[in-house]
Amino acid sequence: MFEKSTWIRLPRNVVVGHGVLEQVTDVVADLHLQGRPLFVTSPTPRRLAGEPIAAAFEAEGIDPAVVTVETASFDAVETVIETADAEECSYLIAIGGGKAIDIAKMASDHLEMGFLSVPTAASHDGIVSNRGSVPEGDTRHSVAAEPPLAVVADTEILANAPWELTTAGCADIISNYTAVLDWRLAHRLKNVEYSEYAAALAEMTAEILVGNADLVRPGLEESAWIVTKALVSSGVAMSIAGSSRPASGAEHLFSHQLDRLAPGAALHGHQVGVGAIMTAYLHGGSVSATGRVNGSFGGTGDRGIWTDIRDALASIDAPTTAAELGVDDEVVIEALTTCHGIRDRYTILGDGMDERAAREVARRTGVI
């Protein structure tokens, strides 16, 4: 007897385009949200987007409460929770990059109240996903949370964000290729639950970026449009899967270990991009005529999807080497040989890489 069931939570509204920041109050009305909002933001996003949004609410007789966070931490999450209670707020609006959005996401999950995501940088797929990530010491915790009720992404603001944040978002999306290869491998070898739909959607987002890499250029709203659509699709894929599997494999383990070994050296998206080059090489993946990823599991190859990933990253000015990440070669080798122990998630790295093998992969792909 068939007994399988699933509960997929997705944003109700996704508003993307030029000047849509002005529509935040309309989106709130469409969602039938009432009462006082709490803005969760950081200094620059507060000035660029928070103040105009606050003015729109004030014109309607609503005075938003505001929490301005400097760093992502569990203490910041607690501050948001306490402020929401003290100020009698009914919902949250996250305005900023990954820091503000992840904090608001985790706080809203604890408070059991909805939140809106208003990204000011297209830096990662957390703008729409059901996962929150907050560092604690030398460890980064990724936890399940509710996705936003709505996303309002103004491409004019996103296009004017620091270029390196956009390239980090692109690299994060491109790494979906290897995340899906790892997910399929875990399904075949370890019977990990797998969603063909979520995997296909995650792959499609990577294809959007690889296929349009030559269109992603600084200061162009069309570039912001392309990247934001891909980030939204990637976040939706995670919500469909009920996990981060469609967008997080060995390349993310590599990045998390770099965070421990060389904290603050590079952006998360840039690190996973470089990790994806090496893990794609390990998979020996290639791209079929239809654009789908074909992985010859367990093999390696000097030509394959890893070269497409590397070339796409280079095309958008994202790092492809340890030097460009600002990380020593030996740190890359240490991260590659030890990152399998970061979390209980089966990937192409299995139970770990031999140092000599890791050095060979890093050299052959040009990472070191």
C-alpha positions as CSV (number, residue, x, y, z in Angstrom):
1,M,0.0,0.0,0.0
2,F,1.3,3.5,-0.9
3,E,1.8,5.5,2.2
4,K,4.3,8.2,1.2
5,S,3.4,11.8,1.9
6,T,5.1,15.2,2.0
7,W,4.5,18.7,3.1
8,I,6.2,21.4,1.0
9,R,6.3,24.9,2.3
10,L,7.1,27.6,-0.3
11,P,6.9,31.4,-0.4
12,R,3.5,32.6,-1.3
13,N,4.7,35.6,-3.3
14,V,8.0,36.2,-5.1
15,V,8.4,39.7,-6.5
16,V,11.5,40.4,-8.5
17,G,12.4,43.4,-10.7
18,H,13.1,47.0,-11.1
19,G,11.8,49.3,-8.3
20,V,9.8,46.5,-6.5
21,L,11.0,47.8,-3.1
22,E,8.1,50.1,-3.3
23,Q,5.7,47.1,-3.3
24,V,6.7,45.7,0.2
25,T,3.6,47.2,1.9
26,D,1.4,45.9,-1.0
27,V,2.9,42.4,-0.5
28,V,2.2,42.7,3.3
29,A,-1.4,43.6,2.5
30,D,-1.8,40.7,0.1
31,L,-0.6,38.3,2.8
32,H,-3.1,39.8,5.2
33,L,-0.4,40.5,7.7
34,Q,-1.5,42.9,10.4
35,G,0.1,44.6,13.4
36,R,3.6,46.0,13.8
37,P,6.5,44.6,11.8
38,L,10.0,44.1,13.1
39,F,12.8,44.9,10.7
40,V,15.9,42.8,11.0
41,T,18.7,44.4,9.1
42,S,22.4,45.6,9.2
43,P,23.8,49.1,8.8
44,T,24.2,49.5,5.0
45,P,21.0,47.6,4.0
46,R,19.1,49.7,6.6
47,R,20.1,52.9,4.9
48,L,19.6,51.6,1.3
49,A,16.4,49.7,1.7
50,G,15.2,49.7,5.3
51,E,14.6,53.5,5.6
52,P,12.5,53.7,2.3
53,I,10.4,50.7,3.5
54,A,10.0,52.2,6.9
55,A,8.8,55.5,5.3
56,A,6.2,53.5,3.3
57,F,4.9,51.9,6.5
58,E,4.9,55.2,8.4
59,A,2.8,56.8,5.6
60,E,0.2,54.1,6.5
61,G,0.4,55.0,10.2
62,I,2.6,52.0,11.2
63,D,5.9,52.5,13.1
64,P,8.1,49.5,12.5
65,A,10.5,48.3,15.2
66,V,14.1,47.7,14.1
67,V,17.0,45.5,15.1
68,T,20.3,46.3,13.5
69,V,22.7,43.4,13.7
70,E,26.5,43.7,13.2
71,T,27.4,40.0,13.1
72,A,25.5,36.7,12.6
73,S,25.3,34.8,15.9
74,F,22.9,33.0,18.1
75,D,23.0,36.0,20.4
76,A,21.7,38.1,17.5
77,V,18.9,35.6,17.0
78,E,18.0,35.9,20.7
79,T,18.0,39.7,20.5
80,V,15.5,39.6,17.6
81,I,13.3,37.2,19.6
82,E,13.4,39.4,22.7
83,T,12.7,42.6,20.7
84,A,9.8,41.0,18.9
85,D,8.2,40.1,22.2
86,A,9.0,43.4,23.9
87,E,7.7,45.5,21.0
88,E,4.7,43.3,20.4
89,C,5.5,42.7,16.8
90,S,3.4,40.4,14.6
91,Y,5.8,39.5,11.8
92,L,9.4,40.1,10.7
93,I,10.9,41.7,7.6
94,A,14.6,40.7,6.9
95,I,16.4,43.4,4.9
96,G,19.9,42.7,3.8
97,G,22.2,39.9,2.9
98,G,22.6,36.4,4.2
99,K,23.3,37.6,7.8
100,A,20.1,39.5,8.3
101,I,18.0,36.9,6.5
102,D,19.3,33.9,8.3
103,I,18.9,35.6,11.7
104,A,15.3,36.6,10.9
105,K,14.6,33.2,9.5
106,M,15.7,31.4,12.7
107,A,14.0,33.9,15.0
108,S,10.7,33.7,13.1
109,D,10.8,29.9,13.3
110,H,11.2,30.2,17.1
111,L,8.5,32.9,17.4
112,E,6.2,30.9,15.1
113,M,5.5,34.1,13.1
114,G,6.1,34.7,9.4
115,F,8.8,36.8,7.8
116,L,9.4,38.5,4.5
117,S,12.8,38.3,2.8
118,V,14.1,41.5,1.2
119,P,17.6,40.8,-0.1
120,T,20.0,43.6,-0.9
121,A,22.6,41.3,-2.3
122,A,22.3,38.2,-4.5
123,S,24.9,36.4,-2.5
124,H,23.3,33.0,-1.7
125,D,20.1,30.9,-2.0
126,G,19.2,31.5,1.7
127,I,17.0,34.4,0.5
128,V,14.2,31.8,-0.1
129,S,15.3,28.5,1.4
130,N,14.1,26.7,4.5
131,R,17.6,26.5,6.0
132,G,19.3,28.9,8.3
133,S,23.1,29.1,8.9
134,V,24.8,30.9,11.8
135,P,28.4,30.6,12.9
136,E,29.4,29.7,16.4
137,G,33.1,29.8,17.2
138,D,34.9,27.8,14.4
139,T,31.7,25.9,13.5
140,R,28.8,26.9,11.3
141,H,25.4,25.5,12.3
142,S,22.9,24.8,9.6
143,V,19.4,24.3,10.9
144,A,15.9,23.7,9.5
145,A,13.5,26.7,9.5
146,E,10.5,28.0,7.8
147,P,10.9,29.7,4.4
148,P,9.8,33.3,4.0
149,L,6.2,34.1,3.3
150,A,7.3,36.3,0.5
151,V,10.5,37.5,-1.3
152,V,10.8,41.1,-2.6
153,A,14.0,41.4,-4.6
154,D,14.7,44.8,-6.2
155,T,17.1,44.3,-9.1
156,E,18.2,47.9,-9.0
157,I,19.5,47.5,-5.5
158,L,20.9,44.0,-6.2
159,A,22.8,45.3,-9.3
160,N,24.5,48.0,-7.2
161,A,25.6,45.6,-4.5
162,P,29.4,44.8,-4.3
163,W,30.2,42.7,-7.3
164,E,32.0,40.1,-5.2
165,L,28.7,39.3,-3.4
166,T,27.0,38.7,-6.7
167,T,29.8,36.4,-8.0
168,A,29.6,34.5,-4.7
169,G,25.9,33.9,-5.3
170,C,26.6,32.7,-8.8
171,A,29.3,30.3,-7.5
172,D,27.0,29.0,-4.8
173,I,24.4,28.2,-7.5
174,I,26.9,26.6,-9.9
175,S,28.0,24.3,-7.1
176,N,24.5,22.7,-7.3
177,Y,25.9,20.5,-10.1
178,T,28.2,18.6,-7.6
179,A,25.6,18.7,-4.8
180,V,23.2,16.8,-7.0
181,L,25.9,14.3,-8.1
182,D,26.6,13.7,-4.4
183,W,23.0,13.3,-3.6
184,R,22.4,10.7,-6.3
185,L,25.5,8.9,-5.2
186,A,24.2,8.8,-1.6
187,H,20.9,7.6,-2.8
188,R,22.4,4.7,-4.8
189,L,25.0,3.6,-2.2
190,K,23.3,4.5,1.1
191,N,19.6,4.6,0.2
192,V,19.4,8.3,1.1
193,E,15.9,9.7,0.4
194,Y,16.0,11.4,-3.0
195,S,13.7,13.7,-5.0
196,E,14.0,13.6,-8.8
197,Y,12.0,16.8,-9.0
198,A,14.1,18.7,-6.5
199,A,17.3,17.4,-8.1
200,A,16.2,18.5,-11.6
201,L,15.3,21.9,-10.4
202,A,18.6,22.4,-8.6
203,E,20.5,21.3,-11.8
204,M,18.4,23.7,-13.9
205,T,19.5,26.6,-11.7
206,A,23.2,25.7,-12.2
207,E,22.6,25.5,-16.0
208,I,21.0,29.0,-16.0
209,L,24.2,30.4,-14.5
210,V,26.7,28.3,-16.6
211,G,24.7,29.0,-19.8
212,N,24.4,32.7,-19.1
213,A,27.8,33.4,-17.5
214,D,28.7,35.8,-20.3
215,L,25.7,37.9,-19.4
216,V,26.5,38.3,-15.7
217,R,28.4,41.5,-15.5
218,P,28.8,44.2,-12.8
219,G,26.2,46.9,-12.5
220,L,23.7,45.3,-14.9
221,E,20.1,44.8,-13.7
222,E,19.7,42.0,-16.2
223,S,22.5,40.1,-14.5
224,A,20.8,40.7,-11.1
225,W,17.6,39.3,-12.6
226,I,19.3,36.1,-13.9
227,V,21.1,35.5,-10.6
228,T,18.1,36.2,-8.4
229,K,15.8,33.8,-10.4
230,A,18.4,31.1,-10.0
231,L,18.8,31.7,-6.3
232,V,15.0,31.5,-5.9
233,S,14.8,28.2,-7.8
234,S,17.6,26.7,-5.7
235,G,15.9,27.7,-2.5
236,V,12.6,26.2,-3.7
237,A,14.5,23.0,-4.6
238,M,15.6,22.7,-0.9
239,S,12.1,23.3,0.3
240,I,10.8,20.5,-2.0
241,A,13.5,18.1,-0.8
242,G,13.0,19.0,2.8
243,S,16.8,19.3,3.2
244,S,19.8,21.2,1.8
245,R,20.8,18.2,-0.3
246,P,19.9,19.7,-3.7
247,A,22.4,22.5,-3.0
248,S,24.9,21.2,-0.6
249,G,27.4,18.3,-1.0
250,A,31.1,17.8,-0.6
251,E,31.9,21.2,-1.9
252,H,30.0,22.7,1.0
253,L,31.8,20.4,3.5
254,F,35.1,21.8,2.0
255,S,33.9,25.3,2.5
256,H,32.9,24.7,6.1
257,Q,36.3,23.3,6.8
258,L,38.0,26.3,5.2
259,D,36.0,28.4,7.6
260,R,37.6,26.6,10.5
261,L,41.1,26.5,9.1
262,A,41.2,30.0,7.6
263,P,38.2,32.0,9.0
264,G,37.2,35.0,7.0
265,A,39.6,34.3,4.2
266,A,36.9,34.2,1.5
267,L,33.2,34.4,0.9
268,H,31.2,31.2,1.3
269,G,30.0,31.1,-2.3
270,H,33.5,31.5,-3.6
271,Q,34.8,28.7,-1.4
272,V,32.1,26.3,-2.6
273,G,32.8,27.2,-6.2
274,V,36.4,26.1,-5.8
275,G,35.3,23.0,-3.9
276,A,32.9,22.2,-6.8
277,I,35.7,22.2,-9.3
278,M,37.6,19.5,-7.4
279,T,34.6,17.4,-6.4
280,A,33.3,17.5,-10.0
281,Y,36.7,16.2,-11.1
282,L,36.3,13.3,-8.6
283,H,32.9,12.5,-10.0
284,G,34.2,12.5,-13.6
285,G,31.0,14.2,-14.6
286,S,30.1,15.3,-18.0
287,V,27.1,17.1,-19.5
288,S,24.7,15.3,-21.8
289,A,23.3,16.8,-25.1
290,T,20.2,17.8,-23.1
291,G,22.3,19.7,-20.6
292,R,21.7,17.2,-17.7
293,V,24.6,16.1,-15.6
294,N,25.9,12.6,-16.3
295,G,28.2,11.3,-13.5
296,S,30.5,8.4,-14.0
297,F,30.7,7.7,-10.3
298,G,34.0,6.7,-8.9
299,G,36.0,7.8,-11.9
300,T,38.1,10.8,-12.6
301,G,38.7,12.6,-15.8
302,D,40.9,15.4,-17.2
303,R,37.9,16.7,-19.2
304,G,34.3,16.9,-18.0
305,I,32.0,19.2,-16.1
306,W,34.7,20.4,-13.8
307,T,36.2,22.4,-16.7
308,D,32.8,23.9,-17.4
309,I,32.4,24.9,-13.8
310,R,35.9,26.4,-13.7
311,D,35.4,28.3,-16.9
312,A,32.0,29.7,-15.8
313,L,33.5,30.8,-12.5
314,A,36.4,32.5,-14.2
315,S,34.0,34.2,-16.6
316,I,32.1,35.9,-13.8
317,D,35.4,36.9,-11.9
318,A,34.8,34.3,-9.2
319,P,37.9,32.5,-7.7
320,T,39.1,29.2,-9.2
321,T,42.4,28.8,-7.3
322,A,43.6,28.8,-3.7
323,A,45.6,31.9,-4.3
324,E,42.5,33.8,-5.6
325,L,40.6,32.6,-2.4
326,G,43.5,34.0,-0.4
327,V,44.2,30.6,1.1
328,D,47.5,28.8,1.3
329,D,47.8,25.6,-0.8
330,E,48.4,23.4,2.2
331,V,45.2,24.7,3.9
332,V,43.3,23.5,0.8
333,I,44.8,20.1,1.1
334,E,44.1,19.9,4.8
335,A,40.5,21.0,4.2
336,L,40.0,18.4,1.4
337,T,41.3,15.5,3.4
338,T,39.4,16.3,6.7
339,C,36.1,17.9,5.6
340,H,34.3,14.5,5.3
341,G,34.0,14.6,9.1
342,I,32.1,17.9,9.2
343,R,28.7,16.3,9.2
344,D,27.0,12.9,8.7
345,R,26.4,13.3,5.0
346,Y,27.6,10.8,2.4
347,T,29.4,12.4,-0.6
348,I,32.0,11.5,-3.2
349,L,34.6,12.0,-0.4
350,G,33.3,8.9,1.4
351,D,35.3,8.4,4.6
352,G,38.1,10.8,3.6
353,M,40.8,11.4,1.0
354,D,44.4,10.3,1.1
355,E,46.7,13.4,1.2
356,R,48.5,12.4,-1.9
357,A,45.2,11.9,-3.8
358,A,43.9,15.3,-2.6
359,R,47.1,17.0,-3.8
360,E,46.8,15.3,-7.2
361,V,43.2,16.5,-7.6
362,A,44.0,20.0,-6.6
363,R,47.0,20.2,-9.0
364,R,45.2,18.6,-11.9
365,T,42.3,21.1,-11.6
366,G,44.6,24.0,-11.2
367,V,43.4,24.9,-7.7
368,I,46.9,24.8,-6.4
